[in-house]
Amino acid sequence: MSESGSITNPQPRQTTTGRRMNNFPPLPKCFPCGPCFYQDINLEIPQNNQRLVRYMYYLWIFYSVTLLCNVVGALLYLVLAPSSASHTGTMMAIAVVFAFLFTPASYLCWFRPIYKAFRSDSSFNFFLFFFIFFVQIVVNIVEAVGVAQFGSCGWIVTLTMYKVNIFAAVFMTFVSIMFTVNAVCSILLMSKIHGVYRQSGASLTKAQQEMTTGAINSPAVQAGISQALSK
């Protein structure tokens, strides 16, 4: 598996029908389910946009690692925080839920749309990415701030730990920095992608046309139209 999230074979593997075989996420053959997506930045993304898409892929990986580190930080907070501290159990529970939920959700909801946007020059996927990624940036900022009820080891929660346990405070500071880096990098990358988007000629009208065309070409819609005409 290459750092771009693709299999490093000279040619992509294909099924007997000529379709490329899914290669992401890379799962062992013993798993009951296989990869869900085909991803190859070097093959599918235009060369002038490959670096930007690769940065977005790295950002997703970094965010996933941040969420896992946040679970460890929340556990330290749960065990070592003073008895007077509130929401320790809530913080731990939410941190675990966010790690398991946001890792795949962030890939599906903002990385895949921007990947498909650059792959197919899709206005609809650009609009979908901008909407969801803006929400992601807001979430990153809240996580960096560190409200215990939100389940993140951000700056507010971290600073309170320096009076209790230095080791836990230092680790939680590391997590706070990671959340902050996530927020800053997300803002910078979104700004960069928006600049590319404005130069691409994409528009809301084009996005609406793509939605209409996609709906008409949908097998389910076509089957419904055929049934309606046959009556």
N, C-alpha and C positions, 0 to 999 in steps of 0.2 A: 504493500500500500504506500503510495507516494504521499508527500506532504500536502498535495493538492486534493487529496481524498480520492485518488484514482489508482487503479491497478496499473503497474508499470510494465505491461506487456507491450510489444511493438504494435499489435493490433488488438482492438477490443474484442473480447469473446462474444460470439453471437449464438443465438438459438437456431434451431433448424429452420425457423421461419424468417431468418435474417435479422431479427431484432437483437439489439445489444443486451447482453445479460446484465442484470443489476449487480452492482459491486459495492453498494454502500447502504448501511454500515457493514464493515467487513466482519462477518460472523463465522465462527467455526462450522464446519460441515455437520458436526453432531447436533447442532441446534435444530429444533423442530421447525423453525421458520428461517427463510433466507433473507438476503439483502432486499431492501425495498426500492432503492433508486439506482439509476445509473448516473455516475458522476465522474467526469474527467475534464478538469479545467483546461488542460493543455489541448484537448481535442475539440471540445464543444464551445469554448469561449473565444471570441476574436482576440488576436494577440495583443492589441493595444489596451484591452480591458482585463487581461488575465491577472495582472498584478493586483488590481483593485478587488477582483473577486477572490483572489487568494488571501488578501488581507481580511476580507469579510469572513472567510473560512477560519483563519487563525483567530479572529475575534470570537467566533462561536466556540472554538476549543477553549480559549482563555476564559470565557464566561462560564463554561461548563466546569472547568477546574476551580474557578472562584466559588461556584455554588457548593462544590464538594468541600472545599476548605471552610466555607461558611458553616457547614454542618459540624465540623470538628470544633470550630470556634464556639458555636452554640452549645455544644456538649460541655466544653470547658466552662462556659458561663453558667450552665445548669448546675454543674458540680461544685464550682468554686465561688460563685456569686454569694454575697451575704444573704442571710435568711430574710432580711428586710427588702431585698430586691424583688420587684414584681415582674410577672410575665416570663419567668425563666422557662417554665414548662411550655408555655405558648410559643416562645421564641424557638425552642428546640423542635417542636412539632412542625411549625411552619417552615423552618429551615429544611427539614427532611422532605416535606411535601414539595417545596420549591425546587429542590435539587432533582427530584424524580420527575417533576412536571415540566419545569422550564427548560431542562436540557434538551429533550426531544421537541418541545413546543417551539423553542427559539430556532431550531434547525428548520422545522416545517413552516413556521409562520413568517420568518424574515430572511433566513439564508436561502431557502429554496426559491422564494419569489425573486430575489435579486439575481440568483444564478440563472433562472429562466428568463428574466428580463434582459440580461446581457446575451444569453444564448440565442434568443429569438427576437431580440429588439422589440420586446413586448411592452407597450404602454400600460396595459392593464396590470402587469406584474410590477412595473415601476410604482404605480399608484398604490398597489397593495403593500409593497415594501415600505414606502414612505409613511403610510398610515400606521402600520404595525411597529415599525422601527422607532417612530416618534414615541409611541407608548413604551417601548423598550427603554428608551433613553430616560424617560420620566421614572420608570421603575429603577433603573440603575442609580439615578440621583437619590431617590428615597432610600435605596439599599446602602448607598455610601454615607448618607446622613446617619443612619443607624437607629431606627426606632425599634425597640424590642418587640412591640406588638406586630411588626412587619416581618420579623424573623431574620434580621440581618445583623451581622457584627460590624456595624458602621461606627462612625466616629463617636457619637453620643454614648453608646453602650460601651465602647472600648475605653474611653477616658475614665469611666467610673471604675473600671477594673484595675487601674494603676494603684488604687488604694487598698486593693485586696490581694492580688497575686500578679507579680511582675511577669512570670512566664506566660500566663494566660493573656495578660494585657499586650505583651509583645506579639504573640501570635495573632490576636484579634486586630492589632494595628496593621499587621501584614495583610489580613483579609480586607480591612478598611481601605488600604492602599489599592488593592486589587479591584475593589468595587469602584473606586475613584478613577483608576486607569480605564476601566471598562466604560465609564460614563464619558470621559474625555475622548477616548478613541472613537466611541460611537458617534459623538457629535462631529468630530473631524471627518470621519468616513462618510457620514450622511451628507455633510457639506460637499465633499468631493464628488460623491455619486450624483448629487443634485446638479452640480456643474456639468457633469457628463450628460445627464438627462436633458438639460436645457439645450445642449448642443446637438442632441440626437434627432430633434424634430418631433419628439413624442408630445402628445397632447391628450386632454380629457376626451375630446371627440374621437381620437384614434382608440383610446381605451374602451369607450362605449361600443365602437364598431367591433373590436375584438371580442367583447362580451357577447354581442349579438351573433357574430359569426360562430363563436364557440358553442353557443346554445343551439343554433340551427344545425350544426354539424354533430351534435351530441347524439349517439346511438339511441339513447332513451327518448329524446325529443323526436327523432326521426321515426322511431317505432310508434310513438303516440300519434304522430301525424298520419302514418300509414293506417293505423287502426281507425282513426277518425274518418279517413277518406273511404275506407272499405265498408263503412256502415251505410 
